[in-house]
Amino acid sequence: MPFGVSQDFLNRLDEGQRRGLLALIPLTLAGLTGGFVAEMLDPGRVGAFVWSYAGSLVAGLAIGGLVGWRVVQTWGQSLRESWTDWMHSAIGAPDIGETAQRAGARHVTIGRATGAGLVAANAAVLIAAWFQLPAFALLDVYGAFAILTVAATGLAIGARAAIGLAEAWWCREIEDQTMDLVREGRVGVWGMR
């Protein structure tokens, strides 16, 4: 049984919950924007683009849920095996993902480069649609590029939302269990400021 819990670890868990839930705000806005883009691109308003976006969003949620579940299971196993490493890793870590990585557990993110790439691809699709660029129309590349962009956007948004929710849920569960151990007197809190 561990002898103590770091206050920094409890802070990382609290921040992990907050970050996971607060990330839903921009993801919801991005999701609504992605739906709007898909609807604008569909001549019939509910056609291939909207269905592609909706399907990829659901697929992203499912894939992200599985990935997030696997990551938090790995974190839980790592925490049970190396409690002290997690406590020490939390001291200088900016977030729970970094704490996990420093303690030797795996952490999955959908990086900023992916997000920036999707923003740029969506901007290119909208500009081409707005100005009805003839190069896209002549080559019939526009339709394929646009539908892939819309699908990738839905997939990334759904996956990131599900991973964030899984991490927030895990942080909440671990924090509750740790605080129960502290209240029972089975572990002490060290590093109080």
Rosetta blueprint (number, residue, H / E / L):
1 M L
2 P L
3 F L
4 G E
5 V E
6 S E
7 Q H
8 D H
9 F H
10 L H
11 N H
12 R H
13 L H
14 D H
15 E H
16 G H
17 Q H
18 R H
19 R H
20 G H
21 L H
22 L H
23 A L
24 L H
25 I H
26 P H
27 L H
28 T H
29 L H
30 A H
31 G H
32 L H
33 T H
34 G H
35 G H
36 F H
37 V H
38 A H
39 E H
40 M H
41 L H
42 D L
43 P L
44 G L
45 R L
46 V L
47 G L
48 A H
49 F H
50 V H
51 W H
52 S H
53 Y H
54 A H
55 G H
56 S H
57 L H
58 V H
59 A H
60 G H
61 L H
62 A H
63 I H
64 G H
65 G H
66 L H
67 V H
68 G H
69 W H
70 R H
71 V H
72 V H
73 Q H
74 T H
75 W H
76 G H
77 Q H
78 S H
79 L H
80 R H
81 E H
82 S L
83 W H
84 T H
85 D H
86 W H
87 M H
88 H H
89 S H
90 A L
91 I L
92 G L
93 A L
94 P L
95 D L
96 I H
97 G H
98 E H
99 T H
100 A H
101 Q H
102 R H
103 A L
104 G L
105 A L
106 R L
107 H L
108 V L
109 T L
110 I L
111 G L
112 R H
113 A H
114 T H
115 G H
116 A H
117 G H
118 L H
119 V H
120 A H
121 A H
122 N H
123 A H
124 A H
125 V H
126 L H
127 I H
128 A H
129 A H
130 W H
131 F H
132 Q L
133 L L
134 P H
135 A H
136 F H
137 A H
138 L H
139 L H
140 D L
141 V H
142 Y H
143 G H
144 A H
145 F H
146 A H
147 I H
148 L H
149 T H
150 V H
151 A H
152 A H
153 T H
154 G H
155 L H
156 A H
157 I H
158 G H
159 A H
160 R H
161 A H
162 A H
163 I H
164 G H
165 L H
166 A H
167 E H
168 A H
169 W H
170 W H
171 C H
172 R H
173 E H
174 I H
175 E H
176 D H
177 Q H
178 T H
179 M H
180 D H
181 L H
182 V H
183 R H
184 E L
185 G L
186 R L
187 V L
188 G E
189 V E
190 W E
191 G L
192 M L
193 R L
